[in-house]
Amino acid sequence: MQNLPSENEIAAAGQKLKLLRDALNNVLFGQEELIDQVITGLLARGHILLEGLPGLGKTELVKALGKALLLEARRIQFTPDLLPGDITGNPMLQEVDGKRVFVFQKGPLFANLVLADEINRASPKTQSAMLEAMQERRVSAMGEGHMLPDPFFVLATQNPIELEGTYPLPEAQLDRFLFKLNVQPGGVAVLERIVKNRRIGIEPDVPRVWSREELVGVIDLAARIYMPDVVANYIARLVAATHPGQSNAAKLVKYGASPRAAIGLAAAAKARALLNARMNASFEDVQSAAVPVLQHRIVLDYQARLEGQTGALVVAALVAEIPMQNRELPATVETR
């Protein structure tokens, strides 16, 4: 039987999560929903892709997370000439006990929280090294595997592909991101608050909220949140409906979401339930996480792009189309 969390554990985690929310909201103004989604992704032990124009605070959000959670955080600036060894590390020839041997020198991927800045500017060869790190949580060098720290999160920023010098990420790598979140600019009130409270070159103070061990404990707690059978069935039907021919909303979809998407959607629903101090995942949790989890995992056909469709619009239409509970009527009994 699953070891379900107690009410006291849920309440204690809820208090800590509120402190984390408050700390991040004091760094990134007017982005409460985005911050909740980022925290949900971390609780689900997932990697997150942040897309938006430069200067919207994506990098500041990641730095604040590292400070608040007391995690070892590192930043990697991705460029077209970045090599795999530049991020994973390289064997270096050193003298040990009078002998010259190769000793592996760890690269910047060896951290709890890795900010992959402008990830879609890197070459496919470097992206393949990122893919292994994100999926296996290890890197390979000269045939040897080296495990990355636990926990290990990649929060990548991506510029819109219309910008100069950007390249679409391969589908296999996109599938390793639990969430893709679109960062939107704030309004006039948010800009006014930024003008009054921020200065160039001065980073805001971020209080420490958790230790690494406490974070791991809350992540494990999120995994223990109860998943009702009807909610699990809803996740399965929603993901299956992303495939061509399975729903009206997916009629212009070329390839649907993978089983990894269903696992990720379940983990995100549990994490959101914990963030809201609830004992079990609900239909609302699934619907809230559906667009961030699924929008980057479906491939649209050429006609959809001509019509201006996006992954987010298709998933939103799926959520509206697929009923929360399976309302299939029982088979009719033939009468004479």
N, C-alpha and C positions, 0 to 999 in steps of 0.2 A: 504493500500500500504506500502511496506517495506520502512523504513527510511534509504535511501542509504547515504553513507558518501559523503562529498563534496571533491573537489580537494584540498582545503586548509587543511582539516583534514588529508587526505592521505599524503600530503607533509610534514606536521608537524610530523606525526607518522614515516614517512620514515627517517627523520633526527634523531629522537631519536633512532630508530632501528639501524641506522648506528653506533651511539655511543656505543650501547650495543654490536654489532658485534665486533667493534674494541677493546673494553675492554676485551671481552672473548678471542679474538684471541691473545691478549698479555699474556694470562695465559696458554692457550693450543695451542702450536705451531703446525702448519701444519695440522690442523683439521677444516678447514674452512667449508667444507660441513657438518660435524657433528654438528658444532655450529649453522649453519643455520637451521638444522633439529630440534635441541633442542629448539631454539627460536620459530620456527613454532609450535612445540608441545605446548609450553606455551601459545602462542597466541590463539590456539584452545582450551585452558582450558583442556588439556589432561595430563594424567600421562605417563611417559616415562620409558622404560626398556632399560638399557645400558648393553650390553654383550661384554665381552672382558677379556683378561688375566689381572692379577693384575699388577699395576704399569704403566698403560697407560694414567692416568690422569683423570679417570672418577670422582673420588672423588673431585679433585681440580676444575673440571668444575662446579660441583654442588655448592661448597663453593663460587666460584666466582660469580655465579648467585645470590646467597643470598646477597652478598655484593653490587653488581651492582644495584640490584633492591630494596635494603633496606627492605628485607623481613626477618621475623623471621625464621631462618633456624636451623634445628636440625638434628643430625645424629644418626641413630640406627644401631648398629652392630648386624646382625642376626646370631644366633647360634642355634644349635639343642635344647638347654635347655631354650631358650627364651619363656616365657609364655605370653598369650594374655594381661594380666594385666600389664606386663612390658612395653608395648607400648601404651596401651589405658589409663592406670591409674587405680586406685583402690579406693573404699570407705575406708576411715580411720576413726576409732572411735576417736572423739574429744569432748571436753567439750564446749558447747555453751549455754550461759545464764543459767549456773548451771545444764545443762542436758547433758548426754552423748549421742551423735547422730553420725550417719555415715555421713561424709562429703567427697564428691568426690574430689580426688586429681588427677589433670590432668597429663597424661603421655606425653612422647615426641612426640606423634602424633599431639599434639595441637600446630602446627606451620604452617606458610604459605608454607614453602618448607621443605619437609622431605626427607632426604637422607637415603634410605633403603639399607644399604651396605650388599652385598652378601645375597640378599633376598632368594636365593634358598638353603640356609643352614638351614632355620627355619622349624619347624614341621607343619603339616597340621592344627593343632589347632590354632597356631599363624597366619597362612596364612588366616584362616577364619575371624579373627579380622581385618586383613589388607583389605580383600575383602569388608567388610562392610564400612570401612573408605573410600576406593577408590570409591565405587559406590554411597553410600548415603551421603558421606562427614559428617559423624557423627559416634560416637561409642556408644556402649551400655554397661552399668554396673548395675547389680542388677535390671534389668528390666527398667532402665531409659536411655533415649537417651540424648546424649550431642553433640551439633553441633560443628564442627571443624571450624577454622577461614576461612575467605574468603579473598583472594583466597587460595585454598589448592591444592598443587601439591605433588605428590610422584615421585621422580626420583630414581629409584631402579637400583642398579648394580647387575649383575649376572655373576658368573663365568661359563665358558663352562661346561656342565653337565658331561663331561668326567673326570673332576677333582675330587679328593677324597672328600667325604663328601658332595656332592651336590645332589639335588633332582629336578626333573622336576616340574615346577609350574603347578598347575591344570589348565585345559582349561578355566574354568570360571574366574579365576583370570587373566590369560593372556588376556582374552577378555576385561578386564577393562583398559589395557594399550593402549593408543592411538597409540604409536609408540614403535617398538622394533628396536633399533639401534645397529649395530655391530661396535665396536670400534677397528680400525686396527692400528698397530704400524706404526710410521713414518719411513721415509728413513734415509739415512746417513746425509743429510743436516739438517733434523729436529733434529736428535740426537746431531749433532755438536752445533746447536743453544741452545739446552737444557743444554749441558755441559758448555757453555760459560755464560749462564744467570741464572742458577738455582743452589741453594745450599741446602743441606739436612737440613730440619728443619726450613727453612726460606720461608714463604709464600709470593707470589708476591702481590704487591699493586694493588687493584682494585678500580677504581673511582666509585662513586655513579652516576648512570645514571637516574634512575626514583625513585619516591616514590611509595608506595603501591597503592595510589589512582590513580596515572598516569598509572600504569600497568593495573589496572582494567578498566580504560577508553580505553586503546588501545585494550584490550581483547574484550570489547564490540564493538569497532570499527571493529575489524576483523569479528565479527558475522554479521555485517551489509553489508559486501562486497557482491556485486551482484553475484548471481549464475544463469547463463543462462540455459534455459530449455535443450539445447543440451548437456551441460556439466553434468547436473543432470541425463539425460538419459544415458550418458556414464558411470557415476558412478554406476548406477543401473545395467547396462548390465555387467560391469566388475565384480562387486561383485556376481551377479547371476552366472557368468561363473566359479566361484571357486568351484561350487558344481559338484559332479560326474555326468557325462553324458551331461554336458552343454558346454563343450569345449574340444578340443584335449589336451590342456595343463594340464587340470585337470583330465585326465584319471586315474591317480594314486592317486587321492585325496580321502580320506575316508569320511571326513566331510568338508564342505565348510564354508565360513565366514558368520557371523550373520548379521542381519539388523543393529546392533550397529556398525559394520564395515563400512557400507555405510554412516551412519551419521558421523562417525569419519573421513572418507575420504573426505566428503564434507566440514567439518570444517577445515581440514588440507589444502585443496585446497584454501579456502578463506584466511586462515592465510598466506599461502605462497604468495598469490597475494598481500596482504598488505605488507609483508616483501619486496617485489619487487616494492612497490609503484604503484600498479595497481588498477583500480576501480572494476574489475570483475575477477572471477576465470576463468581459461582457461583449455583446455585439457592438456597442458603442466604441469600445477599445479597438476592435478590429477595423471598424469603419474609419476611425481617426488615423490609424496607421497604414491603411490600404494604399493611399497615393504615395507616401514616402517609400514604402517597401516595393511597390510594383511598377511605378512609372518608368523606371530605368531598365526594367527587366523584360519589357515587351518591345518587339521590333515592328514598326508600322510599315505598310507597303507604300509604293510610290504615290498611289492615289490619295492616301491619307495625308501625306505631306503636302500635296497640291492643295488639299482642302483646308490646310492649316491646323490639322489635328495634332495633338501632342499626347505623349504617354499619360500625362496627368489628366487630361480631358477624358481619355478613354477609360481610365480607372474610375474616375468620378462617375461616369455613365454606368459602369459595371455595378458600382455600389448602389446606384439608384435602381438598377434593373433586377439584380439578384435578390430574392427575398431572404430575410434573415433566417427564417425557418422553412424547412422543406414542406411545402403545402400540397404535395402530390396526394391525390385522392386514392383511397383503396380501390383495388380492382372490383369492377361491378360483377355481380352474380347473375348469370344468365337465367332468365325466367321463362317458363313455358305457359 
